[in-house]
Amino acid sequence: MTAFFQVEVVYALPHIQILEKLDVSAGCTVEQAIKYSGILDQFPEIDLTKNKLGIFGKFAQPETQLSPCDRVEIYRSLIIDPKEARRLRAKKSSCTENRR
């Protein structure tokens, strides 16, 4: 008898967040769960060879096997490097302080 358990697959854009709950069988991988969820049909821009994937915030490979209650996350590319974003915020902050 095959054991089934529930997992979640999530993907977020700035204007929408998708969370799909699904039942999968033992041995299901990250990639299989994403395909079963239907998210790839909704968001054709997702490329599993390019987008990073994770389970509860920790990077995972597509072939990683899932455990009960895992949350599979599909990450988007960063628009700007975090260091550059901090530098720009600091520059903007120092400019407003100089006006006082």
N, CA and C of each residue as an Amber inpcrd file, in Angstrom:
protein
   300
   0.8420000  -1.1830000   0.0000000   0.0000000   0.0000000   0.0000000
   0.8870000   1.2470000   0.0000000   0.5950000   2.1900000  -0.8810000
   1.3810000   3.4070000  -0.9930000   0.9150000   4.4350000   0.0270000
   1.8730000   5.0170000   0.7320000   1.5520000   6.0510000   1.7170000
   1.4710000   7.4040000   1.0210000   0.4510000   8.1730000   1.3560000
   0.2920000   9.5270000   0.8350000   0.4100000  10.5150000   1.9790000
   0.9110000  11.7050000   1.6600000   0.9860000  12.7740000   2.6480000
   0.8180000  14.1110000   1.9400000   0.5390000  15.1480000   2.7210000
   0.2770000  16.4710000   2.1490000   1.5380000  17.3280000   2.1570000
   1.7230000  18.0750000   1.0680000   2.7800000  19.0810000   0.9670000
   2.1600000  20.3480000   0.3810000   2.8970000  21.4400000   0.4550000
   2.4760000  22.7020000  -0.1490000   3.5190000  23.1240000  -1.1640000
   3.0600000  23.7570000  -2.2300000   3.9480000  24.3550000  -3.2240000
   3.5750000  25.8240000  -3.2960000   4.5810000  26.7080000  -3.1280000
   4.3010000  28.1450000  -3.1070000   5.1650000  28.8860000  -4.1210000
   4.5660000  29.9570000  -4.6430000   5.2540000  30.8550000  -5.5700000
   4.6750000  32.2350000  -5.3440000   5.5220000  33.2440000  -5.2680000
   5.0410000  34.5960000  -4.9850000   5.6010000  35.5940000  -5.9840000
   4.7260000  36.4630000  -6.4210000   5.0810000  37.6310000  -7.2200000
   4.7260000  38.8510000  -6.3840000   5.1790000  40.0400000  -6.7660000
   4.8480000  41.2120000  -5.9510000   3.3390000  41.4210000  -5.7600000
   2.5380000  41.0210000  -6.7230000   1.1040000  41.2940000  -6.6630000
   0.2380000  40.0690000  -6.3660000   0.8240000  38.8860000  -6.2990000
   0.0370000  37.6780000  -6.0540000   0.9100000  36.5950000  -5.4260000
   0.2930000  35.8350000  -4.5220000   0.9740000  34.7010000  -3.9020000
   0.1040000  33.4600000  -4.1380000   0.7370000  32.3800000  -4.5700000
   0.0340000  31.1300000  -4.8480000   0.4990000  30.0750000  -3.8600000
  -0.4500000  29.3830000  -3.2450000  -0.1510000  28.2660000  -2.3600000
  -1.0720000  27.1250000  -2.7670000  -0.4800000  26.0380000  -3.1990000
  -1.2370000  24.8550000  -3.6060000  -0.9200000  23.7250000  -2.6270000
  -1.9640000  23.1700000  -2.0310000  -1.8040000  21.9940000  -1.1660000
  -2.1270000  20.7710000  -2.0050000  -1.2960000  19.7490000  -1.8650000
  -1.5740000  18.5340000  -2.6080000  -1.0950000  17.3070000  -1.8500000
  -1.7290000  16.2000000  -2.1600000  -1.3380000  14.9160000  -1.5900000
  -0.4040000  14.2300000  -2.5730000   0.7200000  13.7790000  -2.0640000
   1.7170000  13.1010000  -2.8960000   2.0660000  11.7650000  -2.2450000
   2.6350000  10.9030000  -3.0430000   3.0270000   9.5960000  -2.5130000
   4.4690000   9.6440000  -2.0240000   4.8140000   8.7050000  -1.1880000
   6.1780000   8.5990000  -0.6790000   7.1290000   8.5070000  -1.8630000
   8.2530000   9.1880000  -1.7770000   9.2350000   9.1950000  -2.8540000
   9.0620000  10.3590000  -3.8230000   8.0150000  11.1550000  -3.6330000
   7.7810000  12.3080000  -4.5100000   8.9220000  13.3130000  -4.3400000
   9.3680000  13.8750000  -5.4540000  10.4640000  14.8430000  -5.4210000
   9.9210000  16.2700000  -5.5010000  10.7910000  17.2300000  -5.2410000
  10.4530000  18.6450000  -5.3490000   9.9110000  18.9480000  -6.7440000
  10.6150000  18.4970000  -7.7590000  10.2010000  18.7600000  -9.1420000
   8.8420000  18.1450000  -9.4520000   8.6180000  16.9190000  -9.0170000
   7.3330000  16.2750000  -9.2740000   6.1930000  17.0250000  -8.6040000
   6.3930000  17.4570000  -7.3640000   5.3470000  18.1880000  -6.6450000
   5.0060000  19.4950000  -7.3670000   6.0230000  20.1900000  -7.8580000
   5.7750000  21.4350000  -8.5880000   4.9540000  21.1440000  -9.8430000
   5.3180000  20.1100000 -10.5620000   4.5620000  19.7470000 -11.7760000
   3.1410000  19.3400000 -11.4420000   2.9440000  18.5450000 -10.3840000
   1.6040000  18.1120000  -9.9830000   0.7350000  19.2950000  -9.5440000
   1.3610000  20.3360000  -8.9870000   0.6040000  21.4630000  -8.4300000
  -0.1190000  22.2910000  -9.4920000   0.3580000  22.2640000 -10.7350000
  -0.2370000  23.0670000 -11.7930000   0.2990000  24.4900000 -11.8640000
   1.2250000  24.8430000 -10.9920000   1.7790000  26.2070000 -10.9830000
   2.5140000  26.5080000 -12.2870000   3.1500000  25.5080000 -12.8740000
   3.8700000  25.7470000 -14.1310000   2.9160000  26.1380000 -15.2570000
   1.6830000  25.6470000 -15.2100000   0.6880000  26.0370000 -16.2140000
   0.2370000  27.4840000 -16.0080000   0.1380000  27.9000000 -14.7460000
  -0.2900000  29.2640000 -14.4260000   0.8130000  30.2900000 -14.6940000
   2.0630000  29.8890000 -14.5050000   3.1910000  30.8060000 -14.6220000
   4.2600000  30.1940000 -15.5270000   4.0790000  30.2970000 -16.8430000
   5.0220000  29.6760000 -17.7730000   6.4340000  30.2660000 -17.7050000
   6.5930000  31.4100000 -17.0420000   7.9260000  32.0040000 -16.9200000
   8.8190000  31.2220000 -15.9540000   8.2310000  30.3440000 -15.1450000
   9.0230000  29.5260000 -14.2280000   9.7940000  28.4940000 -15.0450000
  11.0950000  28.4790000 -14.8400000  11.9730000  27.5190000 -15.5250000
  12.7120000  26.7370000 -14.4410000  12.3630000  25.4890000 -14.2910000
  12.9490000  24.6810000 -13.2170000  14.4440000  24.4480000 -13.3880000
  14.9900000  24.7610000 -14.5620000  16.4390000  24.6580000 -14.7380000
  17.1320000  25.9530000 -14.3080000  16.3630000  27.0400000 -14.1340000
  16.9490000  28.3290000 -13.7580000  16.4900000  28.8200000 -12.3870000
  15.1960000  28.7010000 -12.0880000  14.6870000  29.1680000 -10.8000000
  15.2600000  28.3050000  -9.6800000  15.6500000  28.9600000  -8.6100000
  16.1070000  28.2180000  -7.4410000  14.8830000  27.6940000  -6.7060000
  15.0520000  26.5650000  -6.0260000  13.9740000  25.9040000  -5.3120000
  14.3910000  25.6930000  -3.8680000  13.4110000  25.5820000  -2.9910000
  13.7300000  25.3550000  -1.5940000  12.6170000  24.6390000  -0.8670000
  12.9510000  24.1970000   0.3300000  11.9870000  23.6180000   1.2570000
  12.1460000  24.3830000   2.5590000  11.1030000  25.0980000   2.9580000
  11.1260000  25.9200000   4.1620000  12.3540000  26.8370000   4.2290000
  12.6470000  27.5160000   3.1180000  13.7100000  28.5160000   3.1110000
  15.1180000  27.9730000   2.9410000  15.2750000  26.6880000   2.7720000
  16.5990000  26.1050000   2.5440000  16.6380000  25.5650000   1.1260000
  17.6690000  25.9230000   0.3910000  17.7710000  25.4950000  -0.9970000
  17.6790000  23.9760000  -1.1030000  17.0070000  23.5380000  -2.1700000
  16.8310000  22.1070000  -2.4240000  16.9920000  21.8490000  -3.9160000
  17.4360000  20.6740000  -4.2360000  17.5700000  20.2510000  -5.6220000
  16.2370000  19.6930000  -6.1070000  15.9830000  19.7410000  -7.4140000
  14.7190000  19.2060000  -7.9360000  14.4840000  17.7380000  -7.5820000
  15.5520000  16.9700000  -7.4300000  15.4050000  15.5420000  -7.1320000
  15.2980000  15.2280000  -5.6390000  15.2850000  16.2560000  -4.7910000
  15.1490000  16.0450000  -3.3500000  13.7840000  15.4230000  -3.0430000
  13.7800000  14.3580000  -2.2680000  12.5220000  13.7140000  -1.8920000
  11.8590000  14.4820000  -0.7600000  10.5410000  14.5470000  -0.8200000
   9.7740000  15.3160000   0.1510000   9.3670000  14.4730000   1.3510000
   9.1110000  15.1920000   2.4400000   8.6010000  14.5930000   3.6710000
   7.2180000  15.1740000   3.9440000   6.4360000  14.5220000   4.7870000
   5.1150000  15.0560000   5.1080000   5.1930000  16.5100000   5.6040000
   4.2580000  17.3160000   5.1420000   4.0920000  18.7240000   5.5370000
   5.1780000  19.6580000   5.0100000   6.0380000  19.2200000   4.0960000
   7.0440000  20.1040000   3.5130000   6.3630000  21.2170000   2.7210000
   7.0110000  22.3820000   2.6900000   6.5630000  23.5000000   1.8590000
   7.6310000  23.7350000   0.7980000   7.2980000  23.4280000  -0.4450000
   8.2040000  23.6170000  -1.5730000   8.0720000  25.0600000  -2.0380000
   9.1990000  25.7510000  -2.1600000   9.1970000  27.1570000  -2.5530000
   9.9310000  27.3280000  -3.8770000   9.3290000  28.1120000  -4.7550000
   9.9430000  28.4450000  -6.0400000  10.3750000  29.8960000  -5.9300000
  11.6770000  30.1490000  -6.0570000  12.2120000  31.4960000  -5.8750000
  12.3590000  32.2040000  -7.2070000  12.0830000  33.4950000  -7.1980000
  12.2700000  34.3360000  -8.3890000  13.6740000  34.9180000  -8.3590000
  14.1350000  35.3570000  -9.5100000  15.4210000  36.0430000  -9.5820000
  15.3010000  37.3950000  -8.9000000  16.3770000  37.8340000  -8.3010000
  16.3760000  39.1510000  -7.6720000  16.4250000  40.2350000  -8.7360000
  15.6810000  41.2960000  -8.5100000  15.6720000  42.4190000  -9.4350000
  16.9490000  43.2410000  -9.2700000  17.4060000  43.3440000  -8.0200000
  18.6110000  44.1120000  -7.7270000  19.4020000  43.3600000  -6.6560000
  20.7010000  43.4420000  -6.7460000  21.5760000  42.8140000  -5.7670000
  21.3000000  43.4170000  -4.3900000  21.1420000  42.6050000  -3.3320000
  20.8440000  43.1370000  -2.0020000  21.8680000  44.1590000  -1.5060000
  23.1430000  43.9540000  -1.8110000  24.1650000  44.9190000  -1.3830000
  23.9560000  46.2590000  -2.0730000  23.6230000  46.2030000  -3.3530000
  23.3700000  47.4380000  -4.1050000  22.1260000  48.1430000  -3.5590000
  21.1010000  47.3900000  -3.2100000  19.8850000  47.9810000  -2.6550000
  20.1830000  48.6880000  -1.3360000  20.9790000  48.0760000  -0.4750000
  21.3500000  48.7140000   0.7990000  22.1540000  49.9760000   0.5520000
  23.0740000  49.9170000  -0.4100000  23.8950000  51.0940000  -0.7230000
  23.0110000  52.2530000  -1.1880000  22.0450000  51.9520000  -2.0480000
  21.1470000  52.9940000  -2.5400000  20.2750000  53.5600000  -1.4260000
  19.7850000  52.7050000  -0.5250000  18.9910000  53.1930000   0.6120000
  19.8400000  54.0700000   1.5180000  21.0910000  53.6760000   1.7640000
  21.9750000  54.4620000   2.6170000  22.2630000  55.8110000   1.9800000
  22.4850000  55.8110000   0.6900000  22.7450000  57.0650000  -0.0230000
  21.5340000  57.9770000   0.0480000  20.3500000  57.4210000  -0.1520000
  19.1200000  58.2040000  -0.0990000  18.9020000  58.7420000   1.3130000
  19.1610000  57.9230000   2.3120000  18.9970000  58.3220000   3.7160000
  19.9450000  59.4490000   4.0700000  21.1980000  59.3710000   3.6420000
  22.1760000  60.4150000   3.9780000  21.8370000  61.7110000   3.2650000
  21.2420000  61.6340000   2.0860000  20.8310000  62.8450000   1.3600000
  19.7140000  63.5680000   2.0850000  18.7620000  62.8180000   2.6340000
  17.6550000  63.4630000   3.3390000  18.1200000  64.0190000   4.6740000
  19.1030000  63.3960000   5.3140000  19.6410000  63.9010000   6.5780000
  20.4150000  65.2120000   6.3460000  21.0850000  65.3320000   5.2310000
  21.8480000  66.5370000   4.9220000  20.9500000  67.7420000   4.6710000
  19.6900000  67.5130000   4.3200000  18.7670000  68.6290000   4.0620000
  18.2380000  69.2440000   5.3370000  18.3700000  68.5880000   6.4310000
  17.8120000  69.0980000   7.7090000  18.6600000  70.1820000   8.2750000
